[in-house]
Amino acid sequence: MQALEDIRQRQSEMELQFRPVKEMVTLLENYLPPEALGEEDMDPTLILQKDWGGLIAQAVQCRNELQSRQASFKKSLVDGITFLKNDVVIFREDFKKNGPMVPGIEPKEALNRLKQFMEEFSVRKRKYETYKAGEILYGLPHQSYPELVDTENEIMLLDKLYTLYSKVKDTIGKWRDILWVDIQGEIEKMSEQIETFGKDCTKLPGQLKQWDAFKELREEIDSMTEIIPLVEALAKPTIRDRHWEEVMELCKAEIPYNQEEIFTLDQLLKVKLLQHKEDIEEITDSADKQFKLEKQLNNDITAYWENAEFTITCFKGIDAPSMLGGNIQEIQEKFENDIMTLN
């Protein structure tokens, strides 16, 4: 019906466009020699005019057929509208009882239900739009479907929530598979991404904040926001085996920190770092201080032995220097103490 209406509106316009072309062709025929205009100049104009005339004829025929069937179409439309009005009421009740907003269901189950009801809603929305066009065509009063509108509004809100929920879950799931040896190269991107998720979560409509999925989402984002700095601290080169041993003792769990081929972020996250956040921060801070001290000691010890001077004396009448002089015991103690410090 829309195509027929478009053709009807364009009909007079097309006639106006054809007129100057026809006049120009007539002018050329009158003032140019017969051989000046070939068939290739005349055929496109004639073909275009013929095609448009054929389209008009086909449109008229189609309109006549539709008018002859108008009564049956109108009856079918009215029956469809009556069925849809009852159907959306039933659909609304089903959405309330078995949809994603049912209290107490797990967010994953709510997400699955949302996808199912979104598909069912789209079918009814298409019917609504089709029937609305039919009402305009036949001049029928427009029917309202408040149940459909309420369901659409709630589905739109839920879709915003669960789109972010799914994105956060998928992203963190990928992070868990990162090998520990690669974690330093990913930390900055992880920090930026979790900050973005936090801002997106804050922008969600207020009425969503009472739903279980929102609470779980907010908790997941807040948890990762606190965990990432701990991960970054444990990934520093200042962390030695002894520090990992302290963390394992603290968390009462095994961490395969020395098995690079299998140690992933997921294994660290399972340790429940946040339960011991302050103690782990103390361990990593201590590691930084120890590293700084070790570096200074190494420099001092290296400088001492590079500049140390020893006295070489003769031994029992041997005319050539062959024995270390001075306080041998003191030198030996200094040497052993420095080796222990470096180790």
For each residue, the residues with C-beta under 8 A, 3 or more apart:
1: 4 5 66 133 137
2: 5 6 133
3: 6 7 59
4: 1 7 8 59 62 63 66
5: 1 2 8 9
6: 2 3 9 10
7: 3 4 10 11 55 56 59
8: 4 5 11 59
9: 5 6 13
10: 6 7 13 14
11: 7 8 14 15 56
12: 15 16
13: 9 10 16 17
14: 10 11 17 18 52
15: 11 12 18 19
16: 12 13 19
17: 13 14 20 21
18: 14 15 21 22 48 49 52
19: 15 16 22 23
20: 17 23 24
21: 17 18 24 25 45
22: 18 19 25 26 45 49
23: 19 20 26 27
24: 20 21 27 28
25: 21 22 28 29 41 42 45
26: 22 23 29 30
27: 23 24 30 31
28: 24 25 31 32 36 37 41
29: 25 26 32 37
30: 26 27
31: 27 28
32: 28 29 36 37
33: 36
34: 37
35:
36: 28 32 33
37: 28 29 32 34 41 42
38: 41 42
39: 42 43
40: 43 44
41: 25 28 37 38 44 45
42: 25 37 38 39 45 46
43: 39 40 46 47
44: 40 41 47 48
45: 21 22 25 41 42 48 49
46: 42 43 49 50
47: 43 44 50 51
48: 18 44 45 51 52
49: 18 22 45 46 52 53
50: 46 47 53 54
51: 47 48 54 55
52: 14 18 48 49 55 56
53: 49 50 56 57
54: 50 51 57 58
55: 7 51 52 58 59
56: 7 11 52 53 59 60
57: 53 54 60 61
58: 54 55 61 62
59: 3 4 7 8 55 56 62 63
60: 56 57 63 64
61: 57 58 64 65
62: 4 58 59 65 66
63: 4 59 60 66 67
64: 60 61 67 68
65: 61 62 68 69
66: 1 4 62 63 69 70 73
67: 63 64 70
68: 64 65
69: 65 66 72 73
70: 66 67 73 74 138
71: 74 75
72: 69 75 76
73: 66 69 70 76 77 134 138
74: 70 71 77 78 138
75: 71 72 78 79
76: 72 73 79 80
77: 73 74 80 81 131 134 135 138 140
78: 74 75 81 82 140
79: 75 76 82 83
80: 76 77 83 84 127 131
81: 77 78 84 85 131 135 143
82: 78 79 85 86
83: 79 80 86 87
84: 80 81 87 88 124 127 128 131 145
85: 81 82 88 89 143 145
86: 82 83 89 90
87: 83 84 90 91 124
88: 84 85 91 92 124 145 147 148 151
89: 85 86 92 93 147
90: 86 87 93 94
91: 87 88 94 95 120 121 124 147 148 151
92: 88 89 95 96 147 148 150 151
93: 89 90 96 97
94: 90 91 97 98 99
95: 91 92 98 99 101 117 151 154
96: 92 93 99 101
97: 93 94 102
98: 94 95 102 113
99: 94 95 96 102 113 114 117
100: 105 110 111 113 114 117 158 162
101: 95 96 110 154 158 211
102: 97 98 99 105 110 113
103: 212
104: 212
105: 100 102 109 110 113 212
106: 109 110 212
107: 110 111 162 165 212 213 216 217
108: 111 112
109: 105 106 112 113
110: 100 101 102 105 106 107 113 114 158 162 212 213
111: 100 107 108 114 115 162 165 166 213
112: 108 109 115 116
113: 98 99 100 102 105 109 110 116 117
114: 99 100 110 111 117 118 155 158 159 162
115: 111 112 118 119
116: 112 113 119 120
117: 95 99 100 113 114 120 121 151 155
118: 114 115 121 122 155 159
119: 115 116 122 123
120: 91 116 117 123 124
121: 91 117 118 124 125 148 151 152 155
122: 118 119 125 126
123: 119 120 126 127
124: 84 87 88 91 120 121 127 128 148
125: 121 122 128 129 148 152
126: 122 123 129 130
127: 80 84 123 124 130 131
128: 84 124 125 131 132 145 148
129: 125 126 132 133
130: 126 127 133 134
131: 77 80 81 84 127 128 134 135 143
132: 128 129 135 136 142
133: 1 2 129 130 136 137
134: 73 77 130 131 137 138 140
135: 77 81 131 132 138 139 140 141 142 143
136: 132 133 139
137: 1 133 134
138: 70 73 74 77 134 135
139: 135 136
140: 77 78 134 135
141: 135
142: 132 135
143: 81 85 131 135
144: 149
145: 84 85 88 128 148 149
146: 149 150
147: 88 89 91 92 150 151
148: 88 91 92 121 124 125 128 145 151 152
149: 144 145 146 152 153
150: 92 146 147 153 154
151: 88 91 92 95 117 121 147 148 154 155
152: 121 125 148 149 155 156
153: 149 150 156 157
154: 95 101 150 151 157 158
155: 114 117 118 121 151 152 158 159
156: 152 153 159 160
157: 153 154 160 161 205 207 208
158: 100 101 110 114 154 155 161 162
159: 114 118 155 156 162 163
160: 156 157 163 164 204 205 208
161: 157 158 164 165 204 208 211 213 214 217
162: 100 107 110 111 114 158 159 165 166 213
163: 159 160 166 167
164: 160 161 167 168 197 200 201 204 217
165: 107 111 161 162 168 169 213 216 217
166: 111 162 163 169 170
167: 163 164 170 171 197
168: 164 165 171 172 197 217 220 221
169: 165 166 172 173 220
170: 166 167 173 174
171: 167 168 174 175 193 197
172: 168 169 175 176 220 224
173: 169 170 176 177
174: 170 171 177 178
175: 171 172 178 186 190 265
176: 172 173 264 265 266 269
177: 173 174 264 265 266
178: 174 175 182 183 186 264 265
179: 182 183 260 261 263 264
180: 183 235 257 260 263 264 265 268
181: 260 263
182: 178 179 185 186
183: 178 179 180 186 187 231 235 265
184: 187 235
185: 182
186: 175 178 182 183 189 190
187: 183 184 190 191 228 231 232 235
188: 191 192
189: 186 192 193
190: 175 186 187 193 194 228
191: 187 188 194 195 228 232
192: 188 189 195 196
193: 171 189 190 196 197
194: 190 191 197 198 221 224 225 228
195: 191 192 198 199 225
196: 192 193 199 200
197: 164 167 168 171 193 194 200 201 221
198: 194 195 201 202 221 222 225
199: 195 196 202 203
200: 164 196 197 203 204
201: 164 197 198 204 214 217 218 221
202: 198 199
203: 199 200
204: 160 161 164 200 201 208 209 214
205: 157 160 208
206: 209
207: 157 210
208: 157 160 161 204 205 211 214
209: 204 206 214 215
210: 207 214
211: 101 161 208 214 215
212: 103 104 105 106 107 110 215 216
213: 107 110 111 161 162 165 216 217
214: 161 201 204 208 209 210 211 217 218
215: 209 211 212 218 219
216: 107 165 212 213 219 220
217: 107 161 164 165 168 201 213 214 220 221
218: 201 214 215 221 222
219: 215 216 222 223
220: 168 169 172 216 217 223 224
221: 168 194 197 198 201 217 218 224 225
222: 198 218 219 225 226
223: 219 220 226 227 274
224: 172 194 220 221 227 228
225: 194 195 198 221 222 228
226: 222 223 229 230 274 277
227: 223 224 230 231 269 273 274
228: 187 190 191 194 224 225 231 232
229: 226 232 233
230: 226 227 233 234 273 274 277 280 281 284
231: 183 187 227 228 234 235 265 268 273
232: 187 191 228 229 235 236
233: 229 230 236 239 280 281 284
234: 230 231 239 247 268 280 284
235: 180 183 184 187 231 232 239
236: 232 233 239 284 287 288
237: 291
238: 284 287 288 290 291
239: 233 234 235 236 243 244 284 287
240: 243 244 287 290
241: 244 245 257 258
242: 245 246
243: 239 240 246 247 283 284 286 287
244: 239 240 241 247 248 255 257 258
245: 241 242 248 249
246: 242 243 249 250 283
247: 234 243 244 250 251 255 271 276 280 283
248: 244 245 251 252 253 254 255
249: 245 246 252
250: 246 247 276 279 280 283
251: 247 248 255 271 272 273 275 276
252: 248 249
253: 248 270 271 272
254: 248
255: 244 247 248 251 263 267 268 271
256: 259 262 263 267
257: 180 241 244 263
258: 241 244 263
259: 256 262 263
260: 179 180 181 263
261: 179
262: 256 259
263: 179 180 181 255 256 257 258 259 260 267 268
264: 176 177 178 179 180 267 268
265: 175 176 177 178 180 183 231 268 269
266: 176 177 269 270
267: 255 256 263 264 270 271
268: 180 231 234 255 263 264 265 271 273
269: 176 227 265 266 273
270: 253 266 267
271: 247 251 253 255 267 268
272: 251 253 275 276
273: 227 230 231 251 268 269 276 277 280
274: 223 226 227 230 277
275: 251 272
276: 247 250 251 272 273 279 280
277: 226 230 273 274 280 281
278: 281 282
279: 250 276 282 283
280: 230 233 234 247 250 273 276 277 283 284
281: 230 233 277 278 284 285
282: 278 279 285 286
283: 243 246 247 250 279 280 286 287
284: 230 233 234 236 238 239 243 280 281 287 288
285: 281 282 288 289
286: 243 282 283 289 290
287: 236 238 239 240 243 283 284 290 291
288: 236 238 284 285 291 292
289: 285 286 292 293
290: 238 240 286 287 293 294
291: 237 238 287 288 294 295
292: 288 289 295 296
293: 289 290 296 297
294: 290 291 297 298
295: 291 292 298 299
296: 292 293 299 300
297: 293 294 300 301 341 342
298: 294 295 301 302 342
299: 295 296 302 303
300: 296 297 303 304
301: 297 298 304 305 338 341 342
302: 298 299 305 306
303: 299 300 306 307
304: 300 301 307 308 338
305: 301 302 308 338
306: 302 303
307: 303 304
308: 304 305
309:
310: 324 325 326 331
311: 324 325 326
312: 321 322 323 324 325
313: 321 322 323 324 325
314: 317 318 319 320 321 322 323
315: 318 322 323
316:
317: 314
318: 314 315 322
319: 314
320: 314
321: 312 313 314
322: 312 313 314 315 318
323: 312 313 314 315
324: 310 311 312 313 328 331
325: 310 311 312 313
326: 310 311 330 331
327: 330 331
328: 324 331 332
329: 332 333
330: 326 327 333 334
331: 310 324 326 327 328 334 335
332: 328 329 335 336
333: 329 330 336 337
334: 330 331 337 338
335: 331 332 338 339
336: 332 333 339 340
337: 333 334 340 341
338: 301 304 305 334 335 341 342
339: 335 336 342 343
340: 336 337 343
341: 297 301 337 338
342: 297 298 301 338 339
343: 339 340
